[in-house]
Amino acid sequence: MQTTIDLATGSLAGEVTTSERRIADLAGFFADEAARAALPQDTIVYRVQMHDKEAEGTPGGLLFGTSFVYPGKVGDEYFMTKGHFHAKRDTAEYYFCISGRGALILMDEEGNCWAEKMERGTLHYIPRSVAHRLANTGEEVLAVGCCWGADCGHDYASIARTGFAKRLREVDGEPKLG
């Protein structure tokens, strides 16, 4: 079976694995837990499609996917992905924005945090030893393609324990990292 990508939307079809994260899955990830708990718990925050031609952990293999972050906020904080470091810290990754508007939020192991604006056509290199997450700052779905090494692994636990050093919030109608 052949896998295809719709270049306008980023949607994958064919040999694809899909996962979703809903408001209920993200307890503790947003600053305002009361606001998160007050939202409909079945609201989809983001969805990931992955073309996993190689098994995770395969040295030298590549994986490809698209993340779709839906528009919305928890309090004044934009909908975002959980974020992660790579388990194999010396691996990098590429993200590219297919559609929508958002931010790639990055944090090194010392807690230095910065963001890169994402819009259709922007390409983003994520260096080794840098945690990363996506946030949707627009009114439509943010679709971001990514390619990473099959053996890099994902360390979500570090972020679940300590979070990111800064949060992306709407301040006076604009996204602000602080």
Residue, then its C-alpha position, 0 to 999 in steps of 0.5 A: m500500500q502506498t502512503t500519500i500526503d495532501l500537500a495543501t492540508g498535510s493529511l496522510a493516507g495509506e500506511v498511517t498511524t493516528s493518535e489524538r490528545r484531548i483536553a482530558d489527556l492534558a491535565g497538568f500541562f496548562a498553567d490554569e488547571a481550573a480552566r482546563a477542567a472546565l472545558p469539554q473533556d472530549t475536545i481534541v487539542y491535537r492529532v498526529q498522523m505518522h508514516d511509520k515505515e520503520a519501527e521506532g528504534t531502528p538505527g538509521g531509519l526515518l519517520f515522517g508525520t504531520s501534527f494538527v493542532y486545533p485552535g483554542k485556548v485554556g485560559d489565555e494559553y494557546f492549545m499546544t502539544k505536550g512537548h518532548f525531548h528526544a530520549k537519544r539527546d544527540t538527535a535533531e529533527y525538522y518541522f515545516c509549517i503546511s498551513g495555519r499560524g503558530a509557534l514552535i516553542l523550544m527549550d534547552e536542557e538548562g531551561n533557556c526557552w525561545a519560540e519561532k513563528m510558524e506560518r505556511g512555508t516556514l522550515h524549522y531545524i530543532p537542534r539536538s538536546v532541545a525540547h520542542r512543542l507546537a502551539n496554535t496561535g491562529e483561527e484555523v488548524l495548524a498543520v506541521g510536517c516533521c521528519w525525525g530519526a526512528d531511533c531518537g525516542h521521545d522523552y515526554a516524562s521530563i516535560a511532564r515533571t518540570g514543564f517548559a520554562k516559559r508559556l505562550r499566552e495571548v497578551d493584548g491580542e498577541p502571542k507572548l512567550g513569558 
